Amino acid sequence: MSAVRLRNSQEEHVKLWRSRQCRAALLPTLAGVIAVAGTMAEAQADPLADLPLILDVSTPHDGPCNGPLHGTTAVYFPPGVPAHAEVEWRILGGGQPIRSGITVVQNDVMTVGFDIRRDELPPDGLLRVDARARVPGGDIGDYGKPWNFRVSRECRPLHVVSVGDSVLWGQSLEKNRTFADLFAETLGTRTGRGAKLHDYTASGATLDSPSLHPNCPNSDDTTLDVFCQLEQAAADATANGYRIDLVLLDGCLNDLDPFFGIPVGVTPGTQDLAAAVRRECGGVGAESVNPAADVPYFSGAKLGYGGRGIREAMQAAHDLPGAPKVLVGDYFHGYDAGRVPQGLTQRWSEFVRLSSEAFRQAATDANAAAGEVFAAAADGLFTQDAMPTGDRRPAMNPLGDEAVSLRQLACAQPGALPQCLTVPVAAQADLDGARKYVEAFLMNGRIAEWFGGGEPTGEGFTASRTTTHQGTPIAFDAAKAGSAIRQYDWYFGDGSHETTTDSSTSHAYNDRGPNLPRLVVTDMTGHQSLFELDRPITVG
């Protein structure tokens, strides 16, 4: 197809926004720097340097698998431009223009349609859209801030493997309501490829049970740890001739004992929770003898003490056929167990923050060692006030209801095994809530880089410091997130949440952490992007 033309009279290719709310939000940011007269100013302030600004790029779910890739790009240029000014836009792949066009600026925001054939897409699928201004007299400005997005040329179904314990397995839930199933389904829909889930998770599974190795057991009455689950996944993929695209992974919950270890510290080796997380999630610091080997109650620590950590599990997952990407997640938090005594929620909350940071650091280290980005750590955005009676925000609960756990932590069939315990916190599954939780994970920038569907995100905000004293405010600034933002949702990592229309805010921490701040920005088209700080905030 030749360069796409802007058809002002045709609805299928052009949509113009004249939102007073959008303009009201943008003009204070741009006031004083968008006076454009005759020629483009040689020296421009930072907000103007982004202009013309690509607000969004939209492509259908089926991508290029059912014909050319049909898409639209929204270009923003503020009021006050000279009469007859034009915007020249282009789409590049592999550094070379694929599509371009010129249109007269008649409104603040315009949507331009484009078609790209599958054979025209670059091998990596990475496309870049930007635009520049052309004003009367022939002056041409610089290209503004680009929008990067990825489109997969692959049309075969995604193969997603899930390994881990009962949290990822979806204790007591029907298959179509588990996190892994919903995640695979949603990702398959977004890529237009569909997805097949290969689930190896098991209730009670540890991350690594050293006593089970070097050979994984093959009896049906033995719960396989994560490393044995990965071996089984590799064998199945090899035998059936498919390549794996993504591994969903969790672990180290049962290694620490979710009943008597994490919440109360009774299980030997769990009194110091930070040291226990380093040992079981990080694989560092185990003693030569398991202190929990002879406890007189059922505990995953009997088998799971010590052994390999989550980084080694990430690498083992990446070694599966197809060299899949790996997404490691924390799928719950200390506020999701409504019947847990108040005095125990602090240790649960501490465990989640410590394990999340262990996962994040493990992914960073694994990527650095491999020389490629194949692993990411993610969790749902959670808030301490996300209760059913209040605002339903994405919460760190994979199965929907933000206040009460929707899975049991132990047995699929209560009493099926004499030593197996159940926790009486199950509630009715909330499918809509579960889908929202999946969408929170899918906002992770690595998912967009790997499978398309959005602009890869970089550093979108800064913090004035990452170590502080209790009660001392930390300033946050999201100027780097862009200049056409309608709303900022701040998740401070300690269960606190704030919504602002200003790009800066502050927050005082009381818990020692680690607290990893996240920011979700919503632009003028409704597109959302997730940013996270490059390191957690700790309180000394």
MARKESE-42624 format. One line per 10 residues: number of its first residue (from 0); their letters; for each residue x, y, z of C-alpha. Coordinates in steps of 0.25 Angstrom, whole numbers. Each point is the difference from the previous one (the first is absolute). Example, Ala and Ser with C-alpha at 12.3 -4.5 7.8 and 13.67 -1.06 7.14 Angstrom:
2
0	AS	49,-18,31  6,14,-2
! end
This chain:
540
0	MSAVRLRNSQ	0,0,0  5,14,-3  2,11,10  -13,1,8  -8,13,-2  -8,7,10  -15,0,-4  -6,11,8  -14,-4,-5  0,-15,2
10	EEHVKLWRSR	-3,-5,14  8,-13,-1  13,7,-1  -2,13,7  -5,3,14  1,14,6  0,3,15  -4,14,5  -1,-3,15  0,12,9
20	QCRAALLPTL	5,-9,12  12,-5,-8  3,14,-4  -2,5,14  10,-10,5  10,2,-10  1,15,-2  5,3,14  12,-9,-3  3,6,-13
30	AGVIAVAGTM	-4,15,3  11,9,-3  8,-9,-9  -10,-3,-12  0,14,-6  3,-4,-15  1,11,-10  5,1,-14  11,-10,2  4,-11,10
40	AEAQADPLAD	7,6,12  15,-5,0  0,-1,15  -11,-7,6  -4,-4,14  -1,-15,4  -15,-1,-2  0,6,-14  12,-9,-4  -10,-12,1
50	LPLILDVSTP	-9,6,-11  -6,-4,-8  -3,-11,10  -5,-15,-4  -10,-2,11  -4,-15,-4  2,-11,-10  -12,-10,-1  1,-13,-8  -11,-11,0
60	HDGPCNGPLH	2,-13,8  2,-9,-12  12,9,-4  5,-4,-14  -4,-14,0  -13,2,-8  5,10,-10  7,13,1  2,6,13  -11,11,1
70	GTTAVYFPPG	3,11,11  -2,14,4  9,10,6  -4,12,8  8,13,-2  -1,12,10  4,14,-4  -5,11,9  -9,12,-3  7,13,-5
80	VPAHAEVEWR	8,-6,-12  0,9,-13  -11,-1,-10  3,-11,-10  10,-7,8  3,-15,-3  4,-12,8  9,-10,-7  -1,-14,6  8,-13,-2
90	ILGGGQPIRS	1,-14,4  13,-6,0  5,-15,1  14,-3,1  4,14,-1  -7,1,-14  -13,7,-3  -11,-9,-3  -12,10,0  -1,15,0
100	GITVVQNDVM	-10,11,-2  -2,15,0  -13,6,6  -5,15,2  -1,3,15  -15,3,2  -2,-5,14  8,-3,13  0,-16,-2  -2,-8,-12
110	TVGFDIRRDE	0,-15,-3  7,-4,-13  -3,-14,-5  11,-9,-6  1,-14,-6  13,-8,0  2,-14,-7  6,-11,9  12,-1,-10  3,14,3
120	LPPDGLLRVD	2,-1,15  14,-1,5  5,-14,6  -1,6,14  -14,6,-2  5,13,6  -6,12,-6  2,15,3  -10,11,-3  3,15,1
130	ARARVPGGDI	-4,13,-7  5,14,-3  -6,13,-3  1,8,-13  -4,14,1  -3,11,-11  13,4,-7  6,-13,-1  6,-2,14  0,-14,5
140	GDYGKPWNFR	2,-3,15  6,-12,7  -7,-13,2  -7,0,13  -1,-11,11  -2,-14,-7  -9,-11,4  7,-14,-1  -9,-13,-1  3,-14,-4
150	VSRECRPLHV	-9,-8,-9  3,-15,-1  2,-7,-14  -3,-13,7  -14,-6,-2  1,-13,7  -7,-2,13  8,4,12  4,-11,9  0,5,15
160	VSVGDSVLWG	6,-9,11  -4,2,15  8,-6,11  -1,3,15  -8,-3,12  -15,1,4  -1,16,-2  3,-1,-14  -7,-13,-2  -13,6,5
170	QSLEKNRTFA	-3,-8,13  -15,-4,0  -3,8,-13  -6,-5,-13  10,0,-11  -6,12,-8  2,9,12  15,-3,4  10,11,-2  8,-8,-10
180	DLFAETLGTR	-12,-4,-9  -5,14,0  14,6,-3  2,-10,-11  -13,3,-6  1,15,1  14,0,-6  -4,-9,-11  -12,9,-4  9,13,1
190	TGRGAKLHDY	10,-6,-10  -10,-6,-9  6,-13,1  -8,-7,10  7,-8,11  2,-14,6  3,-2,15  8,-11,5  -2,0,15  10,-8,9
200	TASGATLDSP	-3,7,13  -3,-8,12  -6,3,14  11,0,10  11,1,-10  13,5,5  10,8,-8  11,-10,2  0,-13,8  15,-4,1
210	SLHPNCPNSD	-4,-14,5  -8,-3,-13  13,2,-9  8,-3,-8  -11,-8,-6  -15,5,0  -10,-10,6  -10,-6,-10  -10,-5,10  -14,6,0
220	DTTLDVFCQL	0,2,15  12,9,0  -2,15,-1  11,5,-10  7,13,3  2,11,-10  13,-6,-6  -7,-13,-2  -12,6,-7  9,7,-9
230	EQAAADATAN	7,-13,-4  -14,-6,-3  -3,12,-8  12,-1,-8  -2,-15,-3  -15,3,-5  5,11,-9  11,-9,-6  -9,-12,-2  -11,8,-6
240	GYRIDLVLLD	8,10,-9  -4,13,5  8,13,5  -4,6,12  -2,16,0  -2,3,15  2,-6,13  -9,5,12  8,-3,13  -2,1,15
250	GCLNDLDPFF	6,-7,11  7,0,14  -13,2,8  -1,-14,5  15,-1,2  -3,11,11  -12,-7,5  -13,9,-2  -6,-5,13  10,0,11
260	GIPVGVTPGT	12,7,-7  -4,12,-7  -12,5,9  6,-4,14  14,-4,-1  -2,-13,7  7,-9,-10  15,0,3  8,8,-10  -12,10,-2
270	QDLAAAVRRE	1,9,12  9,10,-8  -9,2,-12  10,8,-8  11,-11,2  -10,-10,-4  -5,6,-13  15,2,-4  2,-15,3  -12,-6,-7
280	CGGVGAESVN	-4,11,-11  15,4,-2  7,-13,2  10,6,10  3,-3,14  -5,-15,3  6,-7,12  6,-14,-3  -11,-6,8  -15,3,-1
290	PAADVPYFSG	-5,5,13  -14,-3,-4  2,-14,-4  -7,-6,12  -11,10,4  -12,-8,5  -10,6,-10  -1,1,-15  9,10,-6  6,2,-14
300	AKLGYGGRGI	13,4,7  3,-14,3  3,-2,-15  2,14,-5  10,5,9  12,6,-7  3,-4,-15  0,8,-12  -7,14,-1  -9,7,-9
310	REAMQAAHDL	11,5,-10  4,-14,-2  -14,-4,-3  -1,12,-10  12,-5,-8  -5,-14,0  -14,5,-5  8,8,-11  7,-13,-4  -13,-7,-4
320	PGAPKVLVGD	-2,-3,-15  -2,14,-7  8,8,10  -13,6,6  -2,13,8  -2,-2,14  -10,8,9  2,-2,15  -11,5,9  -5,3,14
330	YFHGYDAGRV	-14,-3,-1  -6,4,14  3,9,11  -2,2,15  -13,6,-1  -7,-11,-7  -3,-9,11  -12,6,7  0,-10,11  15,1,4
340	PQGLTQRWSE	1,6,13  5,15,-1  13,-3,7  4,-10,-11  -2,9,-12  12,8,3  9,-12,-3  -8,-4,-12  2,14,-6  15,0,3
350	FVRLSSEAFR	1,-14,-7  -7,5,-12  9,13,-1  13,-8,3  -4,-11,-10  -4,10,-11  14,7,2  7,-14,-1  -7,-3,-13  3,13,-6
360	QAATDANAAA	14,0,4  1,-15,-5  -6,4,-14  10,12,-1  12,-9,3  -5,-11,-9  -2,10,-12  14,6,3  7,-14,0  -7,-4,-13
370	GEVFAAAADG	2,12,-8  -15,1,-3  -13,4,6  -7,-13,2  -5,1,14  -10,10,7  -5,0,14  -15,6,2  -11,0,9  -14,6,0
380	LFTQDAMPTG	-2,14,5  -5,0,14  -5,10,10  -3,-1,15  -14,6,-2  -4,-9,-12  -12,-6,7  -13,-5,-6  -8,12,7  10,10,-7
390	DRRPAMNPLG	6,3,-13  3,-13,-8  15,2,-4  9,-11,-5  5,-7,13  11,-10,2  -10,-11,0  0,-8,-13  -14,-5,2  -8,12,1
400	DEAVSLRQLA	-6,4,13  10,10,6  -2,-3,15  -2,-15,1  8,-11,-6  -7,-7,-11  9,-13,1  3,-9,11  15,-1,4  0,-15,1
410	CAQPGALPQC	-9,-11,-5  -9,-1,-12  -8,-10,8  -1,3,15  5,-12,8  5,-8,-13  13,-1,7  1,-2,15  12,10,1  -6,10,-9
420	LTVPVAAQAD	-7,13,6  -9,10,-6  -2,14,3  -14,5,2  1,13,-8  -6,-5,-14  -11,9,-6  -9,0,-12  9,3,-13  -1,13,-6
430	LDGARKYVEA	3,-2,-15  -1,15,-3  10,3,11  9,-11,-4  1,6,-14  3,13,5  11,-6,8  6,-7,-13  -1,14,-7  9,6,11
440	FLMNGRIAEW	10,-11,-3  -1,3,-15  4,14,2  14,-4,3  9,6,-10  7,-12,-3  -12,-7,-5  -2,11,-10  14,-1,-4  -1,-16,-2
450	FGGGEPTGEG	-14,-1,-6  -4,13,-5  -12,8,4  6,13,5  12,9,1  12,-6,8  1,9,13  12,6,5  2,9,12  -13,7,2
460	FTASRTTTHQ	2,7,14  11,3,10  1,0,15  7,11,8  7,-12,8  -1,-15,2  4,0,14  -7,8,11  -5,1,14  -13,-4,5
470	GTPIAFDAAK	-11,11,-3  10,8,-8  -7,3,-14  6,-4,-13  -2,9,-12  -4,-7,-13  0,6,-14  -6,-6,-12  4,11,-11  7,-11,-7
480	AGSAIRQYDW	-13,-8,-3  -4,10,-10  -8,13,-2  -13,-5,-4  -4,-7,12  -14,1,6  1,-8,13  11,-5,9  -2,-13,9  11,-1,10
490	YFGDGSHETT	2,-14,7  10,3,10  4,-15,3  -5,1,15  -15,-2,-3  -2,15,-2  -6,5,-13  -3,15,-5  -6,5,-13  4,14,-5
500	TDSSTSHAYN	-1,8,-12  14,7,3  13,-7,-4  6,1,14  -4,-4,14  6,-5,13  -1,-11,10  5,-4,14  3,-14,3  -1,-7,14
510	DRGPNLPRLV	3,-14,-4  15,-4,-2  -3,-6,-13  5,-3,-10  -11,8,-7  1,1,-15  -8,12,-6  -8,-2,-12  -7,10,-9  -12,-2,-10
520	VTDMTGHQSL	-2,12,-9  -12,2,-9  1,8,-12  -10,8,-8  -5,-12,-8  -1,-8,12  12,-9,-2  7,-4,13  15,-2,2  7,-6,12
530	FELDRPITVG	13,5,6  8,-5,12  11,6,7  14,-7,-3  2,-3,15  -9,-1,13  -1,10,11  5,-4,13  -3,6,14  12,1,9
! end
